[in-house]
Amino acid sequence: MKKVNWLITDNTITVNYDGKTHIIQRVDDLGIKLIEMIKAKEFDKIPEMVEIAKKVEKFSDGNFIVKDGLIYIKGIAAPKVLGDKIVKFSNEGLPYEPLVKFAENLQKNPSYRAVNELYGFLENNNHPITENGNFIAYKKVRDDFKDVHSGTMDNSPGKVVEMPRNQVNEDCTQTCSFGLHAASYKYANDFYSGGKMLELEINPADVVSVPIDYQNSKLRVCKYLVLGVVDKESTDSSLRVVNQPVSQPIPQNTNLNQNYEEPCQNCGETSWNSVDVCADCGEERSDEYPYDDEF
């Protein structure tokens, strides 16, 4: 058995063995587990718990291999954000299968650039991974579940919204262009008041591009599933178990312009028809909503 030395302070846990010293934050899941082991005098378990390579490989039944500081999934090196997720799942005792499925789904994405851009989006916003290897994102729509710009696309819960991939602009330098859009909760919430906030489930294979000038906060995709209406961001920062939503019809006799009350720049009124033309003076609405390019 390795001799383990340890020191606990108000903020950290320091463990030393085999000439190696590791410092772990007490608030981390790993720190909490180490304190439990120290209290139980299970010192022989500490090195295996601390060493990422042994911990991750044991956690994944060999599906994840750590080599030269990188985590490999079925022989393919995982980018840092996915590697961090693997370690986080391991520390929290969460099942590893969703991460394997996520990696497999991502490998089906035909765009090298989209694959690499997606990691920045997930890392920047800490989007949860779902049990079937997808991820969670958000979108604002009108009160009748129609898209904000055209008022024609049905985003009712349970709906799968999709379009041909080759009609989605894959150039991340063109920040407003054709495609279906999803975003972080903050981005979607800040840029449109009123309407409904939707939670979406997106397969990483269906991501096309992440525009560069929104700090990796929105993305263009060719397909998503509408899970339902939410009023706050998901607190499940690691893993989400998703129940299949039941499709809801668009409410009858719904005013398409409810909570869509930006005043007309010409006459100051707030009455708009379905094609964004002022019902009072006929002036076309100037739409600055960031999803104005969405079908």
Stockholm file with secondary structure:
# STOCKHOLM 1.0

chainA/1-295         MKKVNWLITDNTITVNYDGKTHIIQRVDDLGIKLIEMIKAKEFDKIPEMVEIAKKVEKFSDGNFIVKDGLIYIKGIAAPKVLGDKIVKFSNEGLPYEPLVKFAENLQKNPSYRAVNELYGFLENNNHPITENGNFIAYKKVRDDFKDVHSGTMDNSPGKVVEMPRNQVNEDCTQTCSFGLHAASYKYANDFYSGGKMLELEINPADVVSVPIDYQNSKLRVCKYLVLGVVDKESTDSSLRVVNQPVSQPIPQNTNLNQNYEEPCQNCGETSWNSVDVCADCGEERSDEYPYDDEF
#=GR chainA/1-295 SS CCCCEEEECSSEEEEEETTEEEEEETTSHHHHHHHHHHHTTCGGGHHHHHCHHHHHHHHTTTSEEEETTEEEETTEECCHHHHHHHHHHHHHTCCSHHHHHHHHHHHTCSCHHHHHHHHHHHHHHTCCEETTSCEEEEEEECTTSBCTTTSCCBCCTTCEEECCGGGSCCCTTCCSCSBEEEECHHHHHHTCCSSEEEEEEECGGGEEECCGGGTTCEEEESEEEEEEECSSCCSCSSEECCCCCCCCCCCTTCCTTTTCCCCCTTTCCCCBCTTSBBTTTCCBCCCCCTTTTBC
#=GC SS_cons         CCCCEEEECSSEEEEEETTEEEEEETTSHHHHHHHHHHHTTCGGGHHHHHCHHHHHHHHTTTSEEEETTEEEETTEECCHHHHHHHHHHHHHTCCSHHHHHHHHHHHTCSCHHHHHHHHHHHHHHTCCEETTSCEEEEEEECTTSBCTTTSCCBCCTTCEEECCGGGSCCCTTCCSCSBEEEECHHHHHHTCCSSEEEEEEECGGGEEECCGGGTTCEEEESEEEEEEECSSCCSCSSEECCCCCCCCCCCTTCCTTTTCCCCCTTTCCCCBCTTSBBTTTCCBCCCCCTTTTBC
//
